[in-house]
Amino acid sequence: MKETALLIIDVQVAMFSYENEYPHNGDAVLNNIREMLFKARENNIPVIFVQHTAADEYQKDTATWQICPEITPLEQEYVVQKTQRDSFYNTNLKEILDGLGITKLIIAGMQTEFCVDTTCRTAYSAGYELTLVRDAHTTFDSPVLPAEQIISHHNGVLKGIAGLKTTKEILQQMAEID
């Protein structure tokens, strides 16, 4: 897995701070991401955090802009700040991945139909081999569909470009590293 990195997208305090909304299975998803993060660290798998930045609850250096404290990046880990749904657009993500020799990405985070979907599509177009962790990305109910259906739909659509694995399968894969 030396050519593999764990990419954690937009798991920020704001996502868990909305007064009348909470991400679908938010606590379980956050726990799954935390478990993969710790296993990646234990096995020297690079971890890259993506942090959305905007002029709202994602305003740089505000409390809600921070990455969730359960998964706080270590000093030596990469944090890529983005302003659009695409983690590659106008960021240094590709340069970081290239510099580390990364060709495979394990993707988790928020929000399924926006930043996770867009980042998966761009990464695939850029030639990366993708694994989307099916139980480690989430979103909110929309006026049209409940979050559970949005997540299920995107798992189905993205399986055309990304392998789908559970957190348990990823943890097993990481544990098998020499």
C-alpha positions as CSV (number, residue, x, y, z in Angstrom):
1,M,0.0,0.0,0.0
2,K,3.0,2.3,-0.3
3,E,1.4,4.0,-3.3
4,T,-1.9,4.5,-1.4
5,A,-3.1,7.5,0.7
6,L,-6.2,8.0,2.8
7,L,-8.1,11.1,1.6
8,I,-10.5,12.6,4.2
9,I,-12.8,15.2,2.7
10,D,-14.5,18.1,4.7
11,V,-15.0,16.4,8.0
12,Q,-15.3,19.7,9.8
13,V,-17.0,20.9,12.9
14,A,-19.6,22.9,10.8
15,M,-21.0,19.6,9.4
16,F,-22.0,18.5,12.9
17,S,-23.1,22.0,14.1
18,Y,-26.3,22.7,12.1
19,E,-29.2,23.4,14.5
20,N,-31.9,21.3,12.8
21,E,-29.8,18.9,10.7
22,Y,-27.3,16.2,11.5
23,P,-25.5,14.0,8.9
24,H,-26.9,10.6,8.3
25,N,-25.2,8.1,10.6
26,G,-22.9,11.0,11.4
27,D,-21.4,9.5,14.6
28,A,-20.8,6.1,13.0
29,V,-19.2,7.6,9.9
30,L,-17.0,9.8,12.0
31,N,-16.0,6.8,14.1
32,N,-15.2,4.8,10.9
33,I,-13.1,7.6,9.6
34,R,-11.3,7.8,12.9
35,E,-10.6,4.1,12.9
36,M,-9.1,4.2,9.4
37,L,-7.1,7.3,10.3
38,F,-5.5,5.6,13.3
39,K,-4.8,2.4,11.3
40,A,-3.3,4.5,8.5
41,R,-1.0,6.2,11.0
42,E,0.0,2.9,12.6
43,N,0.9,1.6,9.1
44,N,2.6,4.7,7.8
45,I,0.0,5.3,5.1
46,P,-0.1,9.0,4.1
47,V,-3.2,10.8,5.3
48,I,-4.4,13.9,3.5
49,F,-7.2,16.1,4.9
50,V,-9.3,18.3,2.7
51,Q,-10.8,21.4,4.4
52,H,-13.5,23.5,2.8
53,T,-13.0,27.2,3.2
54,A,-15.7,29.8,2.4
55,A,-17.2,33.1,3.7
56,D,-19.7,31.4,6.0
57,E,-19.5,28.7,8.7
58,Y,-16.4,27.6,6.8
59,Q,-14.6,30.9,7.3
60,K,-10.9,30.2,7.8
61,D,-9.8,30.1,11.4
62,T,-13.3,29.9,12.9
63,A,-14.4,27.2,15.3
64,T,-16.7,25.6,12.8
65,W,-14.1,25.6,10.0
66,Q,-11.8,23.4,12.1
67,I,-11.4,19.7,11.3
68,C,-13.4,17.6,13.8
69,P,-11.4,17.2,17.0
70,E,-11.8,13.4,16.9
71,I,-9.6,13.3,13.8
72,T,-7.3,16.3,14.3
73,P,-4.4,16.2,11.8
74,L,-1.0,15.6,13.1
75,E,1.6,18.2,12.3
76,Q,3.3,16.1,9.6
77,E,0.0,15.3,7.8
78,Y,-1.2,17.3,4.9
79,V,-4.2,19.6,5.0
80,V,-5.4,20.9,1.6
81,Q,-7.7,23.9,1.7
82,K,-10.3,24.2,-1.0
83,T,-13.0,26.7,-2.0
84,Q,-15.0,24.5,-4.5
85,R,-16.5,21.0,-4.4
86,D,-13.5,19.6,-6.2
87,S,-10.6,18.9,-3.9
88,F,-8.2,19.2,-6.9
89,Y,-9.5,22.5,-8.2
90,N,-7.1,25.4,-7.5
91,T,-5.4,23.4,-4.7
92,N,-2.0,21.6,-4.3
93,L,-3.6,18.2,-3.8
94,K,-2.2,16.7,-7.1
95,E,1.3,18.0,-6.3
96,I,1.2,16.4,-2.8
97,L,0.0,13.1,-4.3
98,D,2.6,13.2,-7.0
99,G,5.4,14.1,-4.5
100,L,4.4,11.1,-2.4
101,G,4.2,8.7,-5.3
102,I,0.5,8.1,-4.7
103,T,-1.5,6.3,-7.4
104,K,-4.3,4.9,-5.2
105,L,-6.7,6.8,-3.0
106,I,-9.0,5.6,-0.2
107,I,-11.7,8.2,0.0
108,A,-14.0,9.1,2.9
109,G,-15.7,12.2,4.1
110,M,-18.5,14.7,3.4
111,Q,-20.8,15.5,1.6
112,T,-21.6,12.5,-0.5
113,E,-23.3,14.2,-3.5
114,F,-21.1,17.3,-3.5
115,C,-17.4,17.2,-2.5
116,V,-17.0,13.4,-2.3
117,D,-18.6,12.8,-5.7
118,T,-16.8,15.6,-7.5
119,T,-13.4,14.7,-6.0
120,C,-13.9,11.0,-7.0
121,R,-14.7,12.0,-10.6
122,T,-11.7,14.3,-10.9
123,A,-9.3,11.8,-9.3
124,Y,-10.5,9.1,-11.6
125,S,-10.1,11.4,-14.6
126,A,-6.5,12.1,-13.4
127,G,-5.7,8.4,-13.4
128,Y,-5.9,7.5,-9.7
129,E,-7.2,4.1,-8.7
130,L,-10.0,4.8,-6.2
131,T,-11.6,3.0,-3.3
132,L,-14.7,4.7,-1.9
133,V,-15.4,3.6,1.7
134,R,-19.1,3.0,1.4
135,D,-19.8,3.4,5.1
136,A,-17.4,6.3,5.7
137,H,-19.1,9.1,3.7
138,T,-22.3,10.9,4.5
139,T,-24.6,13.8,3.8
140,F,-27.9,15.3,5.0
141,D,-31.5,14.8,3.9
142,S,-32.4,16.9,0.9
143,P,-35.8,18.3,0.0
144,V,-36.0,15.5,-2.7
145,L,-34.3,12.5,-1.1
146,P,-33.4,11.2,2.3
147,A,-29.6,11.1,3.0
148,E,-29.7,7.3,3.1
149,Q,-30.9,7.2,-0.5
150,I,-28.4,9.8,-1.7
151,I,-25.6,7.8,-0.2
152,S,-26.9,4.5,-1.7
153,H,-27.3,6.2,-5.1
154,H,-23.8,7.6,-5.1
155,N,-22.3,4.3,-4.0
156,G,-24.1,2.7,-7.0
157,V,-23.1,5.4,-9.5
158,L,-19.5,5.7,-8.3
159,K,-18.8,2.0,-8.3
160,G,-18.2,2.5,-12.0
161,I,-15.1,4.4,-11.2
162,A,-14.2,3.4,-7.7
163,G,-14.0,0.1,-5.8
164,L,-16.4,0.1,-2.9
165,K,-15.3,-1.3,0.4
166,T,-16.5,-1.1,4.0
167,T,-14.4,0.3,6.8
168,K,-13.9,-3.2,8.1
169,E,-12.4,-4.3,4.7
170,I,-10.1,-1.2,4.6
171,L,-8.9,-1.8,8.2
172,Q,-8.1,-5.5,7.2
173,Q,-6.3,-4.3,4.1
174,M,-4.3,-1.8,6.1
175,A,-3.5,-4.5,8.8
176,E,-2.0,-6.8,6.1
177,I,0.8,-4.3,5.3
178,D,4.3,-5.7,5.9
